[in-house]
Amino acid sequence: MESQANLTCQNLPTIFSSFVDTFVDFSVSGGIFLPPSITPKPQNPLQTIFPSPTRLIAIGDIHGDFQKSKESFKLAGLIDDHDKWCGGSTTVVQIGDVLDRGGEELKILYFLEKLKREAAKVNGNLITMNGNHEIMNVDGDFRYVTKEGLKEFQDWAMWYSVGIDMKKLCNGLGEKGCFKDLFEGIPLEFRGVRPEYFEGIRIRIAALRPKGPISERFLSKNQTVVVVGDSVFVHGGLLPKHVDYGFENVNEEVRDWICGLKGRVSRDLVRGKDSIVWLRRFSNELAKDCDCSTLEHVLATIPGAKRMIMGHTIQESGINGVCGNQAIRIDVGMSKGCTNGLPEVLEIDRYKGLRILTANPLYQNGKEASLEAKPKDGLGFLLPELGPKQVEVKA
């Protein structure tokens, strides 16, 4: 009995620390309890190539809009009315740009992490990716941050600090030097920024800079390039130089930078108009303005690849394909901070092919001039650029 008591005392700091972390997470996320992770240690290297699943769902840019994010998952039958994973063994790819333009960025990060853990328990898989806005925020580029976004991070910092203060009360956790100053090296003022925003900017830098508590915990798990079956996923697009560099090298270099293990990442990879997260050569809504020859060359150099799926550039007409469906564009501007578009997601089913699942009621009546009605189970339409594939409409 005495040995058991001593063991409990030895474990108390760890147990207490876990309790505090759960308390802080619940408070910050708006009431989300994160289930235990079945893969507690980060993958090293990050997995880049995944086998072809029976069902694959791709979700575009969600930019701080928690409600639209949930609607997208519900549209694909991935979560139930209690926001719990019900997608079974489905593989999901969220193409990046969770951050900026909206005020519920942290809630979405926690929500995606929760779904990752729930999906993994039933052989499902949720892959999250880096968009240009994730890279910008780690870089300290906050041009597209909202007042609500700053406020959400200020609330996070308050709870984070409460958690640190609670841990300092526990013997074994509160030794001097155990807790690093969150704001170490961050200036008190910023040129060109109104004084009332100084605190919010400092907190956002602290949370999202390389090795920051939020960037390391959430963004370091993101891939920058992923191949799932015969589909290549990337936020902006790929050029031959990116393929030559190697996808594992890309993912590892970006991940190590976010974790503070190396200096700035190459401009060719994540900065500039021809980088992986900024490229728009295949994204113009006018098919004639898309560089189909370069795309065809790139795909030919990736074994088994048939198509590139990308976000980044809003498609006001909804999800669509060009270049003989070798380029599928899935950013529909669904966030209220963008164009407040109706949610749409791409489904690739082993037996049904490519379909667009949409909440757009116009498709239900077949009134879109570019769509040709072809009922399936009462709903469904052909998109000319998607050939004989179908659009399924969800009310």
N, C-alpha and C positions, 0 to 999 in steps of 0.2 A: 504493500500500500504506500509506504514511504517513497519507494522508487518511482511509483506511478505519479505521486504528487510532485516529486522533483522533475520528472519528465514534463509534466504539465507546466511547471514554472519555467522550464527551459524553453518551451514552445510558445509561451505567452506573448513575447514580442512579435513573433510571426503571425500568430492568431489575431492579435490586436491590430497589427498593420493591415492584414487582410480585411478585417471588419471596417477599419477606417476607410480603406480604398473603396469598399462596396458602398459605404455611406456617401462618400464624395461622388462616386459615379452615379448613384441613384439621384442625388440632388442636382447634379449638373445636367444629366440627360433628360430630365423631366419625368423620371419614374421608371427607368429601364434597369432591370436586374440582368447583368451579364451572366449567362450560364458558364460553368467551367469550360475552359478550352481543352479539346482533346489533343491539340498540338501546342503545348505551352511554350516551346522554344521556337523562335523564328527559323524559317527554312533557310538553309545556306548551302548552295545558292538558291535564290528564288526560282521556283518552278516556272519555266517559260513555255514548254510544250505540253499540252494536255490531249488525251485521247478523245476521239469523237464520241460525245454522249448521245443517248437516245433523244434527248430534248435539250436545246440550247436557247437561252434567252439573252438578248443584248439590250441594255438600257442606256440611253444617252445622257447628256449633261443635265444635272439636276440643280445646280447653283443655289444652295441654301433654302430650297423650298421643301420642307419636310412633308407637307400634305401631298404635293404632287409626287414626291418620291414613293410614298406609301401607295398612292393610286396606281403608279406604274407596276409595283409588285403585285397588287391585287388584280390588275388587268391581266397579268400573266398567270394568275392562279397560284402565286408563290407564297402568299400569306393569307391567314384567315381573318375573321372579324376582330380577333384579339391581337393582330399584328404578329402572330407567330408563324414560323415557317411551316408551310404545308405543301411545298413543292417537290417532296420526295427526292429523287436522285437527279433532278434537273441541275444543269450547270448554268450559272448566270454570270455575265460579264457586265459590270458597270464601267463605262468607258472613261470616267474621270470628270473633272470639273464639278466636284461637290462644293468647293469653296467659292466665295464671293457672290455678289449680286443679291444675296438673301440673308436673312437674320437667324437661320436655324441650322447653321453648318455643323456645330458640335452635336446637336441632336441627331443629325443624319449620320455622322461618323459613328456614334454609339449604336444607332439603329442597324447600320450595316455590319458592325462588329457582332452584334447580337445574332443577326441572321446567319452570319458566317458560321458561328458556333452551333447554332441550331441545325443548319443544313448539314454540317459535317457529321453529325450524329446519325443521320439517315442516308449517308453516302451522297448527299448533295454537295454542291460547290458554288460558292459566291466569290468571284474574282473581282477585286477592285483595282482600278488603274489610275495612273497619274495623268491629269490633264495639264494644260498650260497654267491654269490658275492654282493648282497645287504647287507647281514649280515657282510661280511668282510669289506666293506667300512664304515659302521657305526662303526665298531670296529677299524677303522684306519689301516686296513690291505690292503695295496695298491700294492701287489706283481704283480697284473695283469693290473695295470693302464698303459695306453700308453701316449706317449708324447703329442699326439693330445688330449687325454682326459684331461691332465693337462692344456693344452692351452684353451680348451673349458671352464673349470672352472675358469681360470684366466680372461677370457672375461666376464664370469658371474659376478665375483667379482667386476670388473670395473663398469659394469652397475648397479649392486646392490649398490655400493658406491655412484654412481651418483644419484641414487634414494633417498638414505638417505640424501645426501647433499641438494637435491631439497626440501625434506620434512622439513628440518631444517629451510628453508627460510620462511615457512608458520607459522604465529602466531597460536598457538594452537597445533602445531606438534613439534616444535623445542625446547621445554623446556629442561633444563639441566637434563640429566639422562634418557631421554625418549628413547634413542637409545643405545642399548648395543654394546660394542666393539666386532666386529665380531671375533677377534683373541684372545679374553681373555683366558689366561691360556695355549696358544699354544706356544711352544718354537720357537726360531728363527732359530735354526739349528737342524739337525737330523744326528745321527751317521749312517754311511754307505750310506748316500745319497749325491750325487754330489751337490755342492753349487748352480749350476744353476737351480736345481729342488726344492730348499728350498721353494721359494715363492709358487710354484704350489702345493706342499704338504701341506703347511700351509692353503692355501685356500680350498683345498679338505677336510682337517680335519674340518675346520670351517663350511663348507657347509653341511657335511654329518655326523658329530658326533651327538650323541643323543641331540635332541632339536636344531639341526642345521637348518638353513633356508630351505635347500633342503630336508633333511631327514624328517623333520616334515611336510613339505608341501606335499611331494609326497609319500615317502616310508611309512609313518605312516598309509596311507590308504590301504596298501597291506595286504592281508591275507596270512597266512602261511599254513593253511590247509582249503580246501573248499570242500563241498559236493554239487554237482549239479545233481539233480535227482538220478540216480543210479551210478554215477561216482564220485570217490574221486580224487581230484586234490592235488598234493603235488610235490615240486620240486625234492626231492631225493627219499623219500619213507617213509613208516610208519612201525613201529614195535609195538607189543602189548603194550609196556610201553607208547607209544605216545597216543594210543587210550584210555588207562586207565587214562591218565592225563586229557583228555577232550579237544576237539578241540576248544571250546570257550576259555578255559583257555590258550591254546597255543597262539591263535590269540591275546588275550588281553595282555598276558605277553610280547610278542614280540612288540606289538604296544606301550605299556606303556614304554618299554625300549627305543624305537626309539624316543618317545616324551620326554624323559628325566625324566619320572615320577618314575622310579625305576632303581635299579642297573643292573648289567649284568644278562642276561638271562641264565637259566640252560644249561649246556653243553649238556645234553641229548636232548635238543630241537633243538639247532641251531649250535652246535660246535662239532667237532669230527666225525669220520667216520660212527657212528651209529645214528647220529642226523637226523632230518627231512629233512634238506636241503643238507646233504652230503651223505646220504645212497645210496649204489649202489648194494644192494643184488638182486634187481629185474631188473637190467639194463644191465647186460652183454649181448653182442650181441649173444653169444652162449647160446641157451635156456637151455642146460644141466647145465650151471653154475649159473642159477637163482634159488633162494630159493623159489620154488613154494609152498612148504608146509607152510612156514611161511606166505606167501602172502595170501594163502587160509584161514588160521586161522585169520589173521587180517581182511580181508573182511567179514568174518562170524560174527565178533563182531561189525560191523558197519551196522545198520539197513538199509536194502534195497540196499546195495552196491553190484555191480556186477563186478566192475573193478577199478583199480587204474591207473591214468594217470600221468606220470611223465616226467621231463626233465633231466637236469644235466649231463647225459652221452651221448656223441655224438654217434648216430647210423649212421654209414657210409652207410648202406644199405637203409636208409630212415626210416620213421615212420613204426613201426612194433609192433606186439603183441606176447607175449609168455604166458606160463602157462594157456593155454586154453583161451587166450585173457583176462585174468584177469589182466595182466600187459601190458599197452600200452605205448610205449616209443616214445616221440615226439621231442627230441632234435636232429636236423639234422645238427648241426654245420653250420648254414646258414651264420653267420657273416664272413666277410672277415678276421677278427681277429682269427677265428677258422679254419674251413676247407673250407670256402667259398662255402658251400653246396647250392644246389638249394632249394628255399623255398618249404616247404610242410606244410600243416596244416591238422588237424584231424577234420572231421565233424561227428557229431552224430545227425541224423535226426530221428524224431519220426516215420516217415513212411519208410525211406530208410535205416535205420540202420547206421552202421559205414562205413565211406568212407575216403580215403586219397585223398586230393586235392593237386596236385603236378605240379610243373613247369618243371619236368624232361622230356626232349624230348625222352629219351630212352624208356619210357613207351609207347609212342605213336606208336612205331614200334613193340612193344612186344618182344624186343630183350633181356630183362632180363631173365636169365636162371631160376630164382626163381619165375617168374611170369607166370601165365597162362592167355592167352588173353581171354577176354569175353567182346565183345563190348557192350556198352550201350550208346545210343545217339552218336554212332560213336567212343566213347572213353571209356575205362574202363578196369580194369584188376583185377584179383583175387590175393590176397596175401595168400599163404597157411596158415600162422599163424593167419590171420584174417578171416579164414573160408570163408563163402559165401558172405562176404562184398566186396565192390567194391572201386576201385581207379579211381578217375576222374582226367583226365589230362587237364590242362589249358595251352594254348599256351602262 
